[in-house]
Amino acid sequence: MPYDPIFADSPGTGLEHQPSYWLATAGVLPPDDGPAPPALDTEVAVIGGGYTGLSTALHLARRGHRVVVLEANRSGWGCSGRNGGFARMAFGRLSFGDMVSRFGLAGAKVLFAHTRASLDNVRTMIREGGIECDASETGYLKVAPKPGRAAALEAEARLMQRELQYPAEFIDARTLQRDHLGGVHSWGALRIPDAIALHPMKLAAGVLRMARAAGATVHSSSPVIGWRKEGVTHLLSTPQGTVRAAKVVIGTNGYTPPGLHADLRAAMMPILSHIIVTRPMTDADVAGANFVTGDVLTDARKLTFYWRRLPDRRILFGGRGLISDTPGRTASHRQYLYRELISKYPTLDGIEIEHDWHGWVAFTRDFLPRIGQAADDPTVHYAVGYQGSGVSLSLYAGRLIAARIAGDASEPVIEAAGHALRPFPLHRLMRLPQRALFYWYRFLDSRP
Ligand SMILES: Cc1cc2nc3c(=O)[nH]c(=O)nc-3n(C[C@H](O)[C@H](O)[C@H](O)COP(=O)(O)OP(=O)(O)OC[C@H]3O[C@@H](n4cnc5c(N)ncnc54)[C@H](O)[C@@H]3O)c2cc1C
């Protein structure tokens, strides 16, 4: 049976990184502390060695806390080493207009400020760690793939200008095609001038280095396969033995095993996100598609595509829609992504795909990320449910959890991420309605 986090007890043990463009270009990855020893006592155990877990560990270790990361495979093995490398101001997939609808204008402004702080935190971490992750300050373009989608993007730009005095702008189709991006599905765009395009695996490697240099221990090949409490002490079982900890942080996001903790049981819908990367564009390819923008891109669709031009002139193009992780389905989804790329840029027809890979992102029932504490146990913290847009927020969440554990009230609390997770009904049967929902989304996306 192919790996599916809805059912699997663990994402594996000691697995190598999935082959990807990022792995091929990451260079030599830094060492970690190897598998956890048979017996280990610590103050804080962090489960999961992605951005959430590593950032939590870094910010705790800096404050002098004893912290151990337990990662099933190797650090950055999950989404953190596989994503598109778009660091954006994002709270899930909510636009500012969505934030206003859900939290009122005042609440939306607070939340938007958090998303700005999360992106600033990425900048700070890269600077402080001297992380060489090919980061470039850029913008984010949300493109209207059909003429009928442009008005909503224009309204969003106006709303942000008016209520936030933020320099979002609407770019009309002609300007977009002339200055940023050609193709046949470029009917205008919302431009957010704050984003960072980066190499996600190099970023994960940099945060690993920083965490260890600050005093954290990071154990790979150490899945948590059992968890019980003895008095106030958490006993986490790994294949090697037992880790005893006063506090536990869960940073397993889309790879969370169903039995890991009651508060997360059935609370997340893991969804595959799949990326293809072309060969480098020639001058003629660039000219034909006028793909000159360095901005990171998504489009205004239900089943969103995300894409960018990489520093070596390749196109990275990703999207959702793959439901099960079998070789056959993955191969046909790769073809689907290719067809969608070519439908946007017909002049690129024939361009070779040199890499593709995928990973599991986590959606929640209300589409909101969570940075919380277990209902009946304040010694258990978690940050999950980034809805596929977690580069900035996961690193920030780690910083905020560390502050909470350290009792440092100078760091903010994101109230919109604070309420309890609600389980999905019939969670183990969700792949069937998901398939139907994706067909419905494709139908909606096909409309003008
Ligand atoms: C293809 C793809 C493209 C994406 N593109 C973007 C993007 O461009 N911009 C953006 O903002 N976001 C993007 N995302 C989402 C983003 O990468 C994630 O939100 C973010 O990396 C989450 O980090 P994390 O540390 O919480 O989880 P992960 O990085 O997924 O790490 C979770 C870790 O937990 C480990 N684990 C699970 N169970 C256990 C256990 N029992 N014991 C020990 N370890 C365990 C796993 O092995 C895994 O390494 C993308 C995701 C994917 C898959």
The ligand as an SDF file (V2000), in Angstrom:
LIG
                    3D

 53 58  0  0  0  0  0  0  0  0999 V2000
    5.4520   20.2380   -3.1960 C   0  0  0  0  0  0  0  0  0  0  0  0
    5.2580   21.2890   -2.1130 C   0  0  0  0  0  0  0  0  0  0  0  0
    5.3660   22.6410   -2.4380 C   0  0  0  0  0  0  0  0  0  0  0  0
    5.1950   23.6070   -1.4450 C   0  0  0  0  0  0  0  0  0  0  0  0
    5.4430   24.9110   -1.7740 N   0  0  0  0  0  0  0  0  0  0  0  0
    5.3650   25.8610   -0.8120 C   0  0  0  0  0  0  0  0  0  0  0  0
    5.7700   27.1850   -1.1050 C   0  0  0  0  0  0  0  0  0  0  0  0
    6.2810   27.4840   -2.1810 O   0  0  0  0  0  0  0  0  0  0  0  0
    5.6010   28.1260   -0.1410 N   0  0  0  0  0  0  0  0  0  0  0  0
    5.0850   27.8100    1.0850 C   0  0  0  0  0  0  0  0  0  0  0  0
    4.9300   28.7100    1.9130 O   0  0  0  0  0  0  0  0  0  0  0  0
    4.7900   26.5310    1.4090 N   0  0  0  0  0  0  0  0  0  0  0  0
    4.9380   25.5510    0.5060 C   0  0  0  0  0  0  0  0  0  0  0  0
    4.6960   24.2490    0.8420 N   0  0  0  0  0  0  0  0  0  0  0  0
    4.3340   23.9360    2.2260 C   0  0  0  0  0  0  0  0  0  0  0  0
    5.5270   24.0470    3.1870 C   0  0  0  0  0  0  0  0  0  0  0  0
    6.6310   23.3780    2.6300 O   0  0  0  0  0  0  0  0  0  0  0  0
    5.1600   23.4670    4.5490 C   0  0  0  0  0  0  0  0  0  0  0  0
    4.0330   24.1740    5.0490 O   0  0  0  0  0  0  0  0  0  0  0  0
    6.2630   23.5350    5.5850 C   0  0  0  0  0  0  0  0  0  0  0  0
    7.4730   23.0590    5.0730 O   0  0  0  0  0  0  0  0  0  0  0  0
    5.8440   22.7330    6.8130 C   0  0  0  0  0  0  0  0  0  0  0  0
    6.9860   22.5110    7.6110 O   0  0  0  0  0  0  0  0  0  0  0  0
    6.8720   21.5260    8.8510 P   0  0  0  0  0  0  0  0  0  0  0  0
    8.1840   21.5450    9.5370 O   0  0  0  0  0  0  0  0  0  0  0  0
    5.6890   21.8790    9.6770 O   0  0  0  0  0  0  0  0  0  0  0  0
    6.5670   20.1000    8.2290 O   0  0  0  0  0  0  0  0  0  0  0  0
    7.4870   19.1340    7.3450 P   0  0  0  0  0  0  0  0  0  0  0  0
    8.6030   19.8530    6.7170 O   0  0  0  0  0  0  0  0  0  0  0  0
    6.5850   18.3590    6.4650 O   0  0  0  0  0  0  0  0  0  0  0  0
    8.1570   18.1890    8.4170 O   0  0  0  0  0  0  0  0  0  0  0  0
    7.4220   17.2400    9.1570 C   0  0  0  0  0  0  0  0  0  0  0  0
    8.4210   16.1620    9.5810 C   0  0  0  0  0  0  0  0  0  0  0  0
    7.8240   15.3660   10.6040 O   0  0  0  0  0  0  0  0  0  0  0  0
    8.4090   14.0820   10.4940 C   0  0  0  0  0  0  0  0  0  0  0  0
    7.5750   13.1370   11.2660 N   0  0  0  0  0  0  0  0  0  0  0  0
    6.2850   12.7960   11.0390 C   0  0  0  0  0  0  0  0  0  0  0  0
    5.8830   11.9090   11.9790 N   0  0  0  0  0  0  0  0  0  0  0  0
    6.9270   11.7020   12.8090 C   0  0  0  0  0  0  0  0  0  0  0  0
    7.1170   10.9080   13.9750 C   0  0  0  0  0  0  0  0  0  0  0  0
    6.1520   10.1270   14.4650 N   0  0  0  0  0  0  0  0  0  0  0  0
    8.3260   10.9400   14.5870 N   0  0  0  0  0  0  0  0  0  0  0  0
    9.3220   11.7290   14.1180 C   0  0  0  0  0  0  0  0  0  0  0  0
    9.2000   12.5030   13.0060 N   0  0  0  0  0  0  0  0  0  0  0  0
    8.0060   12.4920   12.3620 C   0  0  0  0  0  0  0  0  0  0  0  0
    8.4480   13.8310    8.9970 C   0  0  0  0  0  0  0  0  0  0  0  0
    9.3950   12.8280    8.6770 O   0  0  0  0  0  0  0  0  0  0  0  0
    8.8050   15.2030    8.4590 C   0  0  0  0  0  0  0  0  0  0  0  0
   10.1770   15.3430    8.1660 O   0  0  0  0  0  0  0  0  0  0  0  0
    4.8560   23.2300   -0.1080 C   0  0  0  0  0  0  0  0  0  0  0  0
    4.7500   21.8840    0.2090 C   0  0  0  0  0  0  0  0  0  0  0  0
    4.9570   20.9110   -0.7720 C   0  0  0  0  0  0  0  0  0  0  0  0
    4.8520   19.4550   -0.4170 C   0  0  0  0  0  0  0  0  0  0  0  0
  1  2  1  0
  2  3  1  0
  2 52  2  0
  3  4  2  0
  4  5  1  0
  4 50  1  0
  5  6  2  0
  6  7  1  0
  6 13  1  0
  7  8  2  0
  7  9  1  0
  9 10  1  0
 10 11  2  0
 10 12  1  0
 12 13  2  0
 13 14  1  0
 14 15  1  0
 14 50  1  0
 15 16  1  0
 16 17  1  0
 16 18  1  0
 18 19  1  0
 18 20  1  0
 20 21  1  0
 20 22  1  0
 22 23  1  0
 23 24  1  0
 24 25  2  0
 24 26  1  0
 24 27  1  0
 27 28  1  0
 28 29  2  0
 28 30  1  0
 28 31  1  0
 31 32  1  0
 32 33  1  0
 33 34  1  0
 33 48  1  0
 34 35  1  0
 35 36  1  0
 35 46  1  0
 36 37  1  0
 36 45  1  0
 37 38  2  0
 38 39  1  0
 39 40  1  0
 39 45  2  0
 40 41  1  0
 40 42  2  0
 42 43  1  0
 43 44  2  0
 44 45  1  0
 46 47  1  0
 46 48  1  0
 48 49  1  0
 50 51  2  0
 51 52  1  0
 52 53  1  0
M  END
$$$$
